């Protein structure tokens, strides 16, 4: 790869999926569920995530003490982030051991470190991304041509997905400037609702709850991205671990995964209670809960899953390559699902696939 090309990639993809983080990074502190029982091989485990519904496994698992329960006397400490790159930096610096994060920062972090820093060890969420638009200006998908549509960041997961969809329509857009048959306006999710209200954008291809915030302002859903994927599933949040922490504390990693599996099972069995728990966690982290007209549709569009949907990660990487925002990445070894499969078996659940991208055993 040329130095110029490498620089372009590093500029584009550190702006990886923020998945709508609305809070600020907070110092890690023990969760309000007492650790009890025997310690595992580490005194504590530091878990990072976003104050966002697509990180519901972390929100609910911490809030309800379901992850702490599996760790016994090993204490859960938490830190929240607004964006994937800062969480990857924390993982690389050793201030986070395990993180919930989107596919683009996972890909970017793995490839930039030449496969030496992280492994994806589980899935967490699928879906939760929509194209919404001002119905007075855009009444059909064909009307998107010539309009101003926001995405969260240049090169982030939603940006790449929208660029790929534009290309599928036969329209031309310069991926860097966002100029062309559609104006792609890179806008932070925190300010996208205000940009919509002011008329600065005509719509947005965004994750939840930003999409539902815009709908609450009068926008209409034109397209749910899940309809573009086989079985309507695509990865939006993974669980990653520092390779050094995995090597030194495999028992802790296994316990955390037992906790995420228990959390996901509880979320799917008790969706209303889980939604309330997630909103309580959001209020504690950000100072503001989501109103019903935002959280209800947002929650409905997100599927909580242990499956990392590895094949869709490969597809998302190909979309970035096709858009000209990424050189062909070597993703071999990005997954280590052995601890997850053992935890799934213990829970009476079937194993999941790494799509041929698993670490050597």
C-alpha positions as CSV (number, residue, x, y, z in Angstrom):
1,X,0.0,0.0,0.0
2,X,1.4,3.4,-0.9
3,X,2.0,6.0,1.9
4,X,-0.6,8.3,0.4
5,X,-3.2,5.5,0.2
6,X,-2.4,4.4,3.7
7,X,-2.9,7.9,5.0
8,X,-6.2,8.2,3.2
9,X,-7.4,5.0,4.8
10,X,-6.3,6.1,8.3
11,X,-8.1,9.4,7.8
12,X,-11.3,7.8,6.6
13,X,-11.8,5.0,9.0
14,X,-10.8,6.3,12.3
15,X,-14.1,8.1,11.9
16,X,-15.7,4.8,12.5
17,X,-19.1,3.9,13.7
18,X,-20.2,6.0,16.6
19,X,-23.6,4.3,16.6
20,X,-25.1,7.4,18.1
21,X,-23.2,7.8,21.3
22,X,-24.9,10.6,23.3
23,X,-22.9,10.5,26.5
24,X,-19.4,11.5,27.4
25,X,-16.6,9.3,28.5
26,X,-16.8,8.5,32.2
27,X,-14.3,7.2,34.6
28,X,-14.6,3.5,35.2
29,X,-16.2,2.6,38.5
30,X,-17.7,-0.5,40.0
31,X,-21.3,-1.2,39.0
32,X,-23.9,-0.8,41.8
33,X,-24.1,-4.6,42.2
34,X,-21.8,-6.0,44.8
35,X,-19.2,-8.5,43.7
36,X,-19.4,-11.6,45.8
37,X,-17.8,-15.0,46.0
38,X,-14.4,-16.1,44.8
39,X,-12.4,-14.0,42.5
40,X,-11.3,-15.3,39.1
41,X,-7.8,-14.7,37.8
42,X,-8.2,-10.9,37.7
43,X,-9.4,-8.5,40.5
44,X,-11.5,-6.6,38.0
45,X,-12.5,-6.4,34.4
46,X,-12.9,-3.0,32.6
47,X,-15.8,-3.0,30.1
48,X,-16.3,-0.2,27.6
49,X,-19.5,0.6,25.7
50,X,-21.6,3.5,24.3
51,X,-24.7,5.0,26.1
52,X,-26.8,3.9,23.2
53,X,-29.6,1.4,22.5
54,X,-27.5,-0.6,20.1
55,X,-25.3,-1.4,23.1
56,X,-28.3,-2.7,25.0
57,X,-26.5,-5.9,26.1
58,X,-24.0,-3.8,28.1
59,X,-26.6,-1.3,29.3
60,X,-28.9,-4.0,30.6
61,X,-26.2,-6.5,31.7
62,X,-24.5,-3.9,33.9
63,X,-27.8,-2.3,35.1
64,X,-29.3,-5.6,36.1
65,X,-26.1,-7.1,37.5
66,X,-26.3,-10.0,35.1
67,X,-22.6,-9.7,34.0
68,X,-21.4,-9.1,37.6
69,X,-23.3,-12.2,38.8
70,X,-21.2,-14.5,36.5
71,X,-17.9,-12.9,37.7
72,X,-18.3,-13.6,41.4
73,X,-15.7,-11.6,43.3
74,X,-14.1,-10.2,40.2
75,X,-15.4,-6.6,40.0
76,X,-16.9,-5.1,36.8
77,X,-15.7,-1.6,36.1
78,X,-17.2,0.5,33.3
79,X,-16.3,3.3,30.9
80,X,-18.6,4.8,28.3
81,X,-17.5,6.4,25.0
82,X,-18.9,8.6,22.3
83,X,-17.0,7.0,19.4
84,X,-15.4,3.8,18.3
85,X,-11.8,5.3,17.8
86,X,-11.6,6.5,21.4
87,X,-12.7,3.1,22.6
88,X,-10.1,1.3,20.4
89,X,-7.5,3.7,21.8
90,X,-8.5,2.7,25.3
91,X,-8.4,-1.0,24.4
92,X,-4.9,-0.5,23.0
93,X,-3.7,1.5,26.0
94,X,-5.0,-1.2,28.4
95,X,-7.5,1.0,30.1
96,X,-10.4,-1.2,28.7
97,X,-10.2,-5.0,28.6
98,X,-13.5,-5.8,26.8
99,X,-15.6,-3.5,24.6
100,X,-18.9,-3.3,22.8
101,X,-18.2,-1.7,19.5
102,X,-19.4,-1.4,15.9
103,X,-18.0,-3.2,12.9
104,X,-16.1,-0.3,11.3
105,X,-13.9,0.5,14.3
106,X,-13.3,-3.2,14.9
107,X,-12.1,-3.6,11.3
108,X,-10.1,-0.5,11.4
109,X,-8.5,-1.2,14.8
110,X,-7.6,-4.7,13.8
111,X,-6.1,-3.9,10.4
112,X,-4.2,-0.8,11.7
113,X,-2.6,-3.0,14.4
114,X,-1.8,-5.7,11.9
115,X,-4.1,-8.1,13.8
116,X,-2.2,-7.8,17.0
117,X,-4.6,-5.9,19.3
118,X,-8.1,-7.3,19.5
119,X,-10.4,-10.2,18.7
120,X,-14.1,-10.2,18.2
121,X,-15.5,-12.7,20.7
122,X,-19.3,-12.3,20.4
123,X,-22.1,-10.5,18.7
124,X,-24.5,-8.2,20.5
125,X,-26.9,-6.4,18.2
126,X,-28.2,-6.5,14.6
127,X,-30.1,-3.8,12.7
128,X,-31.3,-0.5,14.0
129,X,-30.4,1.6,10.9
130,X,-32.9,3.5,8.8
131,X,-33.1,6.0,5.9
132,X,-35.6,8.7,7.1
133,X,-36.6,11.8,5.1
134,X,-38.7,14.9,5.1
135,X,-42.0,13.7,3.4
136,X,-42.6,17.2,2.0
137,X,-39.4,16.9,-0.1
138,X,-38.9,13.1,-0.5
139,X,-41.9,10.9,-1.1
140,X,-40.1,7.9,-2.6
141,X,-36.6,6.3,-2.8
142,X,-36.3,7.8,-6.3
143,X,-36.7,11.3,-4.8
144,X,-33.5,10.9,-2.8
145,X,-31.5,11.8,-5.9
146,X,-30.6,15.5,-5.8
147,X,-31.3,15.8,-2.0
148,X,-29.1,16.4,1.1
149,X,-28.9,13.3,3.2
150,X,-26.9,13.1,6.4
151,X,-24.7,10.2,7.6
152,X,-22.8,10.2,10.9
153,X,-19.2,10.4,9.7
154,X,-17.0,9.9,6.6
155,X,-16.2,6.2,6.3
156,X,-18.3,5.1,9.3
157,X,-20.6,2.1,8.9
158,X,-23.7,4.0,8.0
159,X,-21.8,6.2,5.6
160,X,-20.4,3.2,3.8
161,X,-23.8,1.5,3.6
162,X,-25.4,4.6,2.1
163,X,-22.6,5.1,-0.4
164,X,-23.1,1.4,-1.5
165,X,-26.9,1.9,-1.8
166,X,-26.4,5.0,-3.9
167,X,-24.1,3.1,-6.2
168,X,-26.7,0.3,-6.5
169,X,-29.2,3.0,-7.7
170,X,-26.8,3.9,-10.5
171,X,-26.1,7.3,-9.1
172,X,-22.6,8.9,-8.8
173,X,-21.2,10.5,-5.6
174,X,-17.6,11.3,-4.8
175,X,-17.0,9.3,-1.6
176,X,-14.7,11.9,-0.1
177,X,-16.5,15.1,-0.7
178,X,-20.0,13.6,-0.6
179,X,-20.9,15.6,-3.7
180,X,-22.7,14.2,-6.7
181,X,-26.2,13.0,-7.6
182,X,-26.9,13.0,-3.9
183,X,-25.3,15.3,-1.4
184,X,-24.0,13.2,1.5
185,X,-23.7,15.5,4.5
186,X,-21.5,14.1,7.3
187,X,-23.2,15.2,10.5
188,X,-22.6,14.2,14.1
189,X,-25.6,12.2,15.3
190,X,-26.0,14.6,18.3
191,X,-26.8,17.5,16.0
192,X,-28.6,15.7,13.2
193,X,-32.1,16.4,14.6
194,X,-31.4,20.1,14.7
195,X,-30.0,20.0,11.2
196,X,-33.2,18.4,10.1
197,X,-35.4,20.9,11.9
198,X,-33.5,23.8,10.3
199,X,-33.8,22.4,6.8
200,X,-30.0,21.9,6.4
201,X,-30.6,18.3,5.5
202,X,-33.5,16.6,3.8
203,X,-33.1,13.2,5.5
204,X,-30.5,10.9,7.0
205,X,-29.2,7.3,6.9
206,X,-28.6,6.9,10.6
207,X,-28.7,4.4,13.5
208,X,-31.2,4.3,16.3
209,X,-32.2,6.3,18.2
210,X,-31.3,9.1,15.9
211,X,-33.7,7.8,13.2
212,X,-36.6,7.7,15.6
213,X,-35.7,11.2,16.9
214,X,-36.1,12.5,13.3
215,X,-39.4,10.6,12.9
216,X,-40.6,12.3,16.1
217,X,-39.8,15.6,14.3
218,X,-42.0,14.6,11.4
219,X,-39.6,12.6,9.2
220,X,-40.8,9.3,7.6
221,X,-39.0,6.1,7.3
222,X,-38.1,5.4,3.6
223,X,-36.0,2.3,4.1
224,X,-34.9,0.0,7.0
225,X,-31.4,-1.2,6.2
226,X,-32.2,-4.7,7.5
227,X,-34.4,-5.2,4.3
228,X,-31.2,-5.1,2.2
229,X,-29.5,-8.0,4.1
230,X,-30.1,-11.8,3.9
231,X,-32.5,-12.8,6.7
232,X,-32.8,-9.1,7.5
233,X,-29.7,-9.4,9.8
234,X,-26.4,-7.4,9.8
235,X,-24.0,-6.7,12.6
236,X,-24.2,-3.3,14.3
237,X,-22.5,-4.1,17.6
238,X,-19.8,-6.7,18.5
239,X,-18.0,-7.6,21.6
240,X,-14.2,-7.3,21.4
241,X,-11.4,-8.2,23.8
242,X,-7.8,-7.2,24.1
243,X,-5.7,-10.2,22.9
244,X,-3.4,-9.8,25.9
245,X,-6.3,-9.9,28.4
246,X,-7.8,-12.9,26.6
247,X,-4.5,-14.7,26.9
248,X,-3.9,-13.8,30.6
249,X,-7.5,-14.1,31.9
250,X,-9.5,-16.6,29.7
251,X,-11.7,-17.4,32.8
252,X,-12.7,-13.8,33.1
253,X,-13.5,-13.5,29.4
254,X,-15.6,-16.7,29.6
255,X,-17.5,-15.3,32.6
256,X,-18.3,-12.1,30.9
257,X,-19.6,-14.0,27.9
258,X,-21.7,-16.1,30.2
259,X,-23.1,-12.8,31.5
260,X,-23.8,-11.4,28.0
261,X,-25.5,-14.6,27.0
262,X,-27.7,-14.5,30.1
263,X,-28.4,-10.8,29.5
264,X,-29.4,-11.3,25.9
265,X,-31.7,-14.2,26.9
266,X,-33.3,-12.0,29.5
267,X,-33.7,-9.1,27.1
268,X,-35.4,-11.3,24.4
269,X,-37.6,-12.9,27.0
270,X,-38.6,-9.7,28.7
271,X,-38.5,-6.9,26.0
272,X,-40.5,-4.3,27.8
273,X,-38.7,-4.7,31.1
274,X,-35.4,-4.7,29.3
275,X,-36.3,-1.6,27.4
276,X,-37.1,0.2,30.6
277,X,-33.8,-1.0,32.1
278,X,-31.9,0.3,29.2
279,X,-33.6,3.6,29.4
280,X,-32.8,3.8,33.1
281,X,-29.2,3.2,32.3
282,X,-29.2,5.9,29.6
283,X,-30.7,8.4,32.0
284,X,-28.0,7.6,34.6
285,X,-25.2,7.9,32.0
286,X,-26.5,10.9,30.0
287,X,-28.8,12.7,32.4
288,X,-31.8,12.2,30.1
289,X,-34.0,9.2,29.3
290,X,-35.5,8.7,25.8
291,X,-39.2,9.6,25.4
292,X,-41.6,6.9,24.5
293,X,-42.1,8.1,20.9
294,X,-38.3,7.6,20.4
295,X,-37.4,4.6,22.4
296,X,-40.4,2.4,21.4
297,X,-39.8,2.3,17.6
298,X,-36.0,2.4,18.1
299,X,-36.1,-0.7,20.4
300,X,-38.4,-2.6,18.0
301,X,-35.8,-2.2,15.1
302,X,-32.8,-3.6,17.1
303,X,-32.3,-7.4,17.4
304,X,-30.2,-8.5,20.4
305,X,-28.1,-11.6,19.5
306,X,-25.1,-13.6,20.6
307,X,-24.2,-14.3,16.9
308,X,-21.6,-11.9,15.6
309,X,-23.0,-12.3,12.1
310,X,-19.4,-12.7,10.8
311,X,-20.4,-12.9,7.1
312,X,-22.0,-9.5,7.2
313,X,-18.8,-8.0,8.7
314,X,-16.9,-9.2,5.6
315,X,-19.6,-7.7,3.4
316,X,-19.4,-4.4,5.2
317,X,-15.7,-4.4,4.6
318,X,-16.2,-5.1,0.9
319,X,-18.6,-2.1,0.7
320,X,-15.9,0.1,2.1
321,X,-13.4,-1.2,-0.5
322,X,-16.0,-0.7,-3.3
323,X,-16.6,2.9,-2.1
324,X,-12.9,3.6,-2.3
325,X,-12.5,4.2,1.4
326,X,-10.5,1.1,2.3
327,X,-7.9,-1.1,0.8
328,X,-8.7,-4.8,0.8
329,X,-8.3,-5.7,4.5
330,X,-6.8,-8.9,5.8
331,X,-9.4,-10.0,8.4
332,X,-8.1,-13.5,9.0
333,X,-8.0,-14.1,12.7
334,X,-10.3,-11.2,13.7
335,X,-12.6,-13.6,15.4
336,X,-12.0,-16.0,18.3
337,X,-15.4,-17.6,19.1
338,X,-14.1,-20.5,21.1
339,X,-15.0,-19.0,24.5
340,X,-18.4,-18.0,23.1
341,X,-19.1,-21.4,21.7
342,X,-18.2,-23.0,25.1
343,X,-20.4,-20.6,26.9
344,X,-23.3,-21.2,24.4
345,X,-22.9,-24.9,24.9
346,X,-23.1,-24.5,28.7
347,X,-26.3,-22.5,28.2
348,X,-27.8,-25.2,25.9
349,X,-27.4,-23.1,22.8
350,X,-25.8,-23.9,19.4
351,X,-22.4,-22.6,18.2
352,X,-22.1,-19.7,15.8
353,X,-20.0,-19.1,12.7
354,X,-16.8,-17.1,12.3
355,X,-17.3,-17.2,8.5
356,X,-13.8,-18.6,8.1
357,X,-12.1,-15.6,9.8
358,X,-11.3,-17.3,13.1
359,X,-8.0,-17.1,14.9
360,X,-5.7,-20.2,14.5
361,X,-6.3,-22.8,17.3
